Amino acid sequence: MRKVSFKTILFLCAAIIIVDIIAFYWLQSITQLITIPYVQNIINVLFWAFTIGQTTAIIFLKIRLKNLNPYRKQILISSLYGISILSFIPKFIFVIIISSLYFTNYYFSEKESLIIVPLVGLLSGILPFTVILFGIFKTLYRFKIHRIKIELNTLPKNFEKLKFIQISDLHLGSFSFRYHILERAVKLINHQEPDFIFFTGDLVNNHAWELKGWENVLKKLKSNIGKYAVLGNHDYGDYSTWKSLKAKQSNFELIKYFYKKIDFKLLLNEAKIINYEQEKMAIIGVENWGNPPFKQYGNLKKALKDVKSIPFKILLSHDPNHWSEEVVKNTDIQLTLSGHTHGMQAGINYKTKKWSPIQYKYKHWAGLYNLGKQFLYVNRGLGWLGFPGRLGMRPEITLITFKRK
């Protein structure tokens, strides 16, 4: 994860305290319904003990961050992130709902407002708390296969038989070496009997030590023809502090070498020509290319150099912004596969309808897009980062097939 300034941390703590002060004020309208005084006191003490403990832990963690073991640091940040979301959002919604009801309580009689408004306000806090809790403990690892069929008039006829699997954003450090969880995804993938498996970046959160033991899981991925990968923004170690450039480069080399251990071909601004039943296809892979503040290591021109004459091309590029900035209209690449956004790990997916707050930052953030005869698919990610949960945005395995128009 990227660094957060101390000023930002203080601002977040201030926001938590302000919301808690207002929430505590309205909480009294609910606790007054309790007739046993010592129960009221226990609720009040626990409320402020949690608030003080939470803000103190956030500030303490920021101050001591550099001195912590990287693995322990990662666990603490994710845990605190989850607790903060689980606490802040329900209380924020509770404050908005109960404030709105009290300020418009002319719809109720005075007697009704003393009972109905607090209970509705309480329910408004309990409901999002339950949803977030479900997202942390139930849907975080409920892997879902999205089946996509793309029609192309430029498709070589024999390629209609092929099955392509895309996975993205594993962030292996977030799994905390719980290998059995990802093994479930591996079994799901192998059950599809894919011809190709594509991985579109963010293997780790930052460090090569996150990869320990994972080769025994990921080398079990089976494909009939080939397995290909590209790097994501988190794979370069740009979000960590290093003792030297040599240490950072060593970390980077270990991450790249890991792909050899799991039998994936890592494409670094290069392309691979596939010959299949007398037809040709180019699989192109670029290093991470994103709009600032993300760095632009990718060199699409270099990657295309030797495959310009190949009629059917698939590009692996981690950041979906790359498609609109350099790919579409500027090349003849039919399909680009990306990840990066995670669908913000929160949103709504219902039939053809989808929504997430991330769409206000990324125009292309999840699912299939096209402009003319060029397509982009953005995978929602298989792992997670930061918030240890998924709300309406399950971890994704994409199965892509083609049909000739």
C-alpha positions in Angstrom: 0.0 0.0 0.0 1.1 3.5 -0.6 2.3 5.7 2.3 -0.1 7.9 4.2 1.2 11.1 5.7 0.9 11.8 9.4 -1.3 14.8 8.6 -3.7 12.5 6.8 -3.7 10.1 9.8 -4.6 13.0 12.2 -7.4 14.1 9.9 -8.9 10.6 9.8 -8.7 10.3 13.6 -10.4 13.7 13.9 -13.2 12.5 11.5 -13.6 9.4 13.6 -13.9 11.4 16.9 -16.3 13.9 15.4 -18.6 11.2 14.1 -18.4 9.4 17.4 -19.3 12.5 19.4 -22.4 13.0 17.3 -23.2 9.3 17.4 -22.8 9.2 21.2 -25.2 12.2 21.5 -27.9 10.3 19.6 -27.1 7.1 21.3 -28.5 8.6 24.5 -31.9 8.7 22.9 -31.6 4.9 22.7 -30.0 4.1 26.0 -32.5 6.2 27.9 -35.0 3.5 27.0 -32.9 1.1 29.2 -34.3 1.3 32.7 -31.2 -0.2 34.4 -28.6 2.6 35.1 -25.5 0.5 35.3 -26.2 -1.0 31.9 -26.3 2.5 30.4 -23.0 3.3 32.1 -21.4 0.1 30.7 -22.6 1.0 27.2 -21.2 4.5 27.5 -17.8 3.3 28.9 -17.4 0.7 26.1 -18.3 3.2 23.4 -15.6 5.7 24.4 -13.1 3.0 25.3 -13.4 1.6 21.8 -13.1 5.1 20.2 -10.0 6.1 22.3 -8.4 2.7 21.7 -9.0 2.8 18.0 -7.6 6.3 17.4 -4.6 5.7 19.7 -3.8 2.5 17.8 -4.0 4.3 14.5 -1.6 7.0 15.6 0.7 4.6 17.5 0.9 2.3 14.4 1.9 5.3 12.2 4.6 6.4 14.6 6.1 2.9 15.0 5.5 1.7 11.4 9.1 1.8 10.4 10.3 -0.3 13.3 7.8 -3.1 12.9 8.4 -6.5 11.2 7.0 -6.2 7.6 4.8 -9.3 8.1 3.4 -8.0 11.4 3.0 -4.6 10.0 0.9 -5.9 7.1 -1.4 -7.9 9.5 -1.8 -4.9 11.8 -2.7 -2.5 9.0 -5.2 -4.7 7.4 -6.8 -5.6 10.8 -7.0 -1.9 11.8 -8.4 -1.0 8.4 -11.1 -3.6 8.7 -12.1 -2.6 12.3 -12.2 1.1 11.3 -14.5 0.5 8.3 -16.6 -1.8 10.4 -17.0 0.9 13.0 -17.0 4.2 11.1 -19.5 3.5 8.2 -22.3 2.1 10.4 -21.9 5.0 12.9 -21.8 7.5 10.0 -25.0 6.2 8.5 -26.6 6.0 12.0 -25.8 9.7 12.5 -27.2 10.8 9.1 -30.4 8.7 9.4 -31.2 9.5 13.0 -30.4 13.2 12.6 -32.6 13.5 9.5 -35.5 11.7 11.4 -35.2 14.0 14.4 -35.1 17.1 12.4 -38.2 16.1 10.4 -40.0 14.5 13.2 -43.2 16.5 12.5 -44.3 13.3 10.7 -44.4 11.6 14.1 -46.2 12.4 17.3 -44.0 13.3 20.3 -44.6 9.8 21.8 -43.8 8.0 18.5 -40.6 10.0 18.0 -39.3 8.9 21.4 -39.6 5.3 20.4 -39.7 4.9 16.6 -36.9 7.4 15.7 -34.2 5.8 18.0 -35.2 2.3 16.8 -35.0 3.2 13.1 -31.7 5.0 13.8 -30.3 1.9 15.5 -31.5 -0.4 12.7 -29.7 1.9 10.2 -26.5 1.3 12.0 -26.9 -2.4 12.6 -27.7 -3.2 8.9 -24.5 -1.8 7.3 -22.5 -3.3 10.2 -24.0 -6.7 9.4 -23.3 -6.3 5.6 -19.7 -5.3 6.2 -19.2 -8.2 8.7 -20.6 -10.5 6.0 -18.2 -9.0 3.4 -15.2 -9.7 5.7 -16.0 -13.2 6.9 -18.1 -14.7 4.0 -17.5 -13.1 0.6 -13.8 -12.3 0.8 -12.9 -15.7 -0.6 -16.1 -16.7 -2.4 -14.5 -17.0 -5.8 -16.8 -16.4 -8.8 -16.3 -17.4 -12.4 -17.4 -14.8 -14.9 -18.1 -16.3 -18.3 -17.5 -13.9 -21.2 -18.1 -14.6 -24.9 -16.7 -12.1 -27.4 -17.7 -11.9 -31.0 -15.1 -10.8 -33.5 -15.1 -10.9 -37.3 -11.3 -10.9 -37.3 -11.1 -14.1 -35.2 -9.2 -17.0 -36.8 -11.9 -19.7 -37.1 -10.0 -22.4 -35.2 -9.7 -20.1 -32.2 -13.4 -20.6 -31.4 -12.4 -23.8 -29.7 -10.1 -22.2 -27.2 -10.7 -21.2 -23.6 -8.9 -18.4 -21.9 -8.7 -17.8 -18.1 -7.8 -14.5 -16.7 -6.9 -13.8 -13.1 -5.5 -10.7 -11.6 -4.3 -8.9 -8.4 -3.5 -11.8 -6.2 -1.7 -9.7 -3.5 -0.4 -12.9 -2.0 0.8 -11.1 1.2 -2.8 -10.5 2.1 -3.4 -14.2 2.3 -1.0 -14.5 5.2 0.4 -17.8 3.9 -3.0 -19.5 4.2 -2.3 -21.6 1.1 -5.5 -23.7 1.3 -7.7 -20.7 0.5 -6.1 -20.1 -2.9 -5.9 -23.8 -3.6 -9.7 -23.6 -3.9 -9.4 -21.1 -6.7 -6.7 -23.2 -8.4 -9.1 -26.2 -8.5 -11.9 -24.0 -9.9 -9.5 -22.8 -12.7 -8.2 -26.3 -13.5 -11.8 -27.6 -13.7 -12.4 -25.3 -16.6 -9.6 -27.0 -18.6 -8.3 -23.7 -20.0 -6.0 -23.5 -23.0 -4.4 -20.3 -21.8 -4.1 -18.8 -18.3 -3.3 -15.0 -18.2 -2.3 -13.2 -15.0 -2.5 -9.4 -15.2 -0.4 -8.2 -12.4 0.0 -7.4 -8.7 1.4 -10.7 -7.5 2.4 -9.2 -4.2 1.7 -6.2 -2.0 5.3 -5.0 -2.0 7.9 -7.7 -1.0 9.4 -10.9 -2.4 9.1 -12.6 1.0 5.4 -12.7 0.5 6.0 -15.4 -2.1 7.3 -18.0 0.4 5.7 -21.4 -0.2 3.2 -20.1 -2.9 5.1 -21.8 -5.7 3.7 -25.1 -4.4 0.1 -23.8 -4.9 0.4 -21.8 -8.1 2.5 -24.3 -10.1 -0.6 -26.5 -9.9 -2.4 -24.2 -12.4 -2.8 -26.2 -15.6 -3.3 -25.0 -19.2 -3.2 -26.9 -22.4 -1.1 -24.4 -24.3 0.5 -21.7 -22.1 0.5 -19.5 -19.1 1.5 -15.8 -19.4 1.8 -12.9 -16.9 2.6 -9.2 -16.6 3.6 -7.0 -13.7 1.4 -4.6 -11.7 2.2 -1.4 -9.9 2.7 -3.3 -6.6 5.3 -5.6 -8.0 8.0 -3.0 -8.3 8.4 -2.3 -4.6 7.6 1.4 -5.2 5.5 1.6 -2.0 8.2 0.6 0.4 11.3 2.2 1.9 14.5 0.4 0.9 18.0 0.6 2.4 19.4 1.0 -1.0 18.5 0.8 -4.7 20.3 -2.5 -4.8 18.0 -4.0 -2.1 15.0 -2.8 -4.1 16.3 -4.3 -7.3 17.1 -7.6 -5.6 13.5 -7.7 -4.4 12.3 -7.0 -7.9 14.4 -9.7 -9.4 13.1 -12.3 -6.9 9.6 -11.4 -7.9 10.3 -11.8 -11.6 12.2 -15.1 -11.0 9.1 -16.5 -9.1 7.2 -16.7 -12.4 9.8 -19.3 -13.7 9.1 -21.4 -10.6 5.4 -21.6 -11.4 5.9 -22.1 -15.2 4.5 -18.7 -16.3 6.1 -16.7 -19.1 6.5 -13.2 -17.7 6.1 -10.7 -20.6 8.2 -7.6 -20.1 7.3 -5.2 -23.0 7.4 -8.2 -25.4 5.2 -10.5 -27.3 4.9 -14.2 -27.9 3.6 -15.6 -31.2 1.3 -18.7 -30.8 0.8 -21.1 -33.7 -2.4 -23.1 -33.4 -3.8 -25.3 -36.1 -2.1 -23.3 -38.8 -3.4 -20.0 -37.4 -1.4 -17.3 -35.5 -2.1 -15.2 -32.5 0.1 -12.7 -30.6 0.1 -12.5 -26.9 1.5 -9.1 -25.9 2.6 -8.1 -22.4 3.6 -4.7 -21.2 5.0 -3.6 -17.8 2.8 -1.4 -15.7 1.5 1.7 -17.4 -0.8 4.1 -15.5 -1.7 7.7 -15.3 0.1 9.7 -12.6 0.8 9.1 -9.7 1.3 5.6 -11.1 4.5 5.1 -13.1 4.8 4.2 -16.7 7.2 1.4 -17.1 5.3 0.0 -20.1 6.5 0.3 -23.7 3.7 -0.8 -26.0 5.6 0.3 -29.1 8.5 -2.0 -28.2 6.2 -4.9 -27.3 4.5 -4.6 -30.7 7.6 -4.4 -32.8 7.8 -8.0 -33.9 4.1 -8.8 -34.2 2.6 -6.0 -36.3 1.7 -8.5 -39.1 -0.1 -10.9 -36.8 -3.8 -10.4 -37.4 -5.1 -11.5 -34.0 -3.7 -9.9 -30.9 -4.4 -10.1 -27.1 -2.7 -7.5 -24.8 -2.0 -8.0 -21.1 -1.8 -4.6 -19.4 -2.4 -4.2 -15.7 -4.0 -0.7 -15.6 -7.2 -0.2 -17.6 -6.3 3.4 -18.3 -3.7 2.2 -20.7 -6.4 0.9 -23.1 -8.0 4.4 -23.5 -4.7 6.2 -23.6 -2.5 4.2 -25.9 -4.3 1.1 -27.2 -7.8 1.9 -28.6 -7.8 3.6 -32.0 -3.9 3.7 -32.0 -3.4 0.0 -32.5 -5.2 -3.0 -34.0 -5.2 -5.0 -30.8 -8.6 -6.7 -30.5 -8.6 -7.6 -26.8 -6.9 -6.0 -23.8 -7.0 -7.7 -20.4 -6.5 -5.6 -17.3 -7.1 -5.6 -13.5 -5.8 -3.0 -10.9 -9.1 -1.5 -9.7 -10.5 -4.5 -7.7 -13.9 -3.0 -8.4 -12.9 -1.2 -5.2 -13.9 -4.5 -3.4 -17.3 -2.9 -2.9 -20.2 -2.3 -5.2 -23.3 -3.7 -6.8 -23.4 -6.4 -9.5 -26.9 -7.4 -10.5 -27.3 -9.0 -14.0 -26.2 -6.3 -16.4 -26.2 -3.6 -13.8 -23.1 -2.6 -11.9 -22.0 0.2 -9.7 -19.1 1.0 -7.5 -17.6 4.3 -6.1 -14.4 3.4 -8.1 -16.2 4.3 -11.3 -15.8 8.0 -10.4 -12.0 7.5 -10.6 -11.8 4.9 -13.4 -14.0 5.0 -16.5 -13.3 1.3 -17.1 -13.3 -0.4 -13.8 -14.9 -3.9 -14.1 -16.3 -6.1 -16.8 -16.3 -5.9 -20.6 -16.0 -2.7 -22.6 -15.7 -2.1 -26.3 -15.2 0.7 -28.8 -15.8 -0.5 -32.3 -14.0 -3.8 -32.9 -11.7 -3.3 -29.9 -12.5 -4.8 -26.5 -11.2 -4.3 -22.9 -12.0 -6.7 -20.0 -11.2 -5.5 -16.5 -10.9 -8.3 -13.9 -12.2 -7.5 -10.4 -9.2 -9.3 -8.8 -8.7 -12.6 -7.0 -7.0 -11.2 -3.8 -7.5 -8.1 -1.8 -5.6 -5.1 -0.4 -6.3 -2.8 2.5 -9.9 -3.5 3.5 -10.0 -7.2 4.3 -13.4 -7.8 2.8 -15.5 -7.7 -0.4 -19.0 -6.1 -0.5 -21.0 -7.1 -3.6 -17.7 -7.5 -5.5 -16.7 -11.1 -5.2 -13.1 -12.3 -6.1 -13.1 -13.1 -9.8 -11.9 -15.8 -12.2 -12.7 -14.8 -15.8 -13.4 -17.5 -18.5 -13.2 -16.0 -22.0 -14.3 -17.7 -25.2 -14.6 -16.2 -28.7 -17.1 -16.5 -31.5 -16.5 -15.6 -35.1 -19.1 -13.1 -36.4 
